[in-house]
């Protein structure tokens, strides 16, 4: 690691109370916890156990795999648990660190956000060493864990409220060689769709934005969701993970062959979204994967308290591919109903 970056990493560790109980830089396989101190009525000197695993074997790339950034997104958590139990040091070259339930408070509760503080980890970077529990986790990940890694991959799904066509997310880069390297990661995962964003999502408060600030190559996924886990979404997630590890030179085994040539798209702005503007019941008129035109009917919002009232008809404002849709029928103003993607120019 760059000496200055290591100096900053050690200074950051001194500012935060969180500690990892395994050596992340040793060879071999070790499982343990990142300990987040949490003094409460039932446990004065307690700490929250955030699972972490290290699998390392000599020289090679350093790779960080993260799931459970949002606690109700199951596919990545299951896939990384399966990987932890199946992979051994002799199967890799380099260092692999796995954080399968990054926001453990949210994962334990099965919620997008942590019930203790309402914290959304993927909107909390760069974090605060003395802030809320979620802010402390974000600070430790960005400033203590991430420095020195070559790659980081963050595995999301639609969670409880959305269902996604299996997709990868990556930042566009104006420099052609850097862009080619990013696209290599997208195509290695081989989801049906890759959507490219032009600016850090959520004002730079996401894990991917944190990785880029630390000089780490990074992409994320949106695979399935809707509160479900299916054989199809798990195959997409698990195959993609192994293809990424093989692509960067860490995995020595054989990865499942890609089933798709990734369609490169972009989500260019607010016109790519359809939002509810009423309290009611959401009736989708198209499904995920559909190709739609600007002005096409998207959904009807029904009023179950006044069923004699005509439903409100909503329309798409842009043409494109339906990338995701809301799952719960009950909706209120501001709920995202659809997200579209357009082919990348």
LINZIHU-V902775 format. One record per helix or strand of 3 or more residues. SS is the DSSP state (H for helix, E for strand). FROM is the first residue (numbers start at 1). LEN is the number of residues. If there is no record, write none. Layout:
[[SS,FROM,LEN] [SS,FROM,LEN]]
This chain:
[[H,3,13] [E,28,10] [E,47,11] [E,61,7] [H,74,13] [H,89,3] [E,94,6] [H,104,6] [H,121,3] [H,133,13] [E,151,6] [E,162,10] [H,176,14] [E,193,5] [H,201,4] [H,207,7] [E,217,9] [H,231,17] [E,263,4] [H,270,3] [E,273,3] [E,280,5] [E,297,6] [E,312,4] [E,320,7] [E,336,8]]
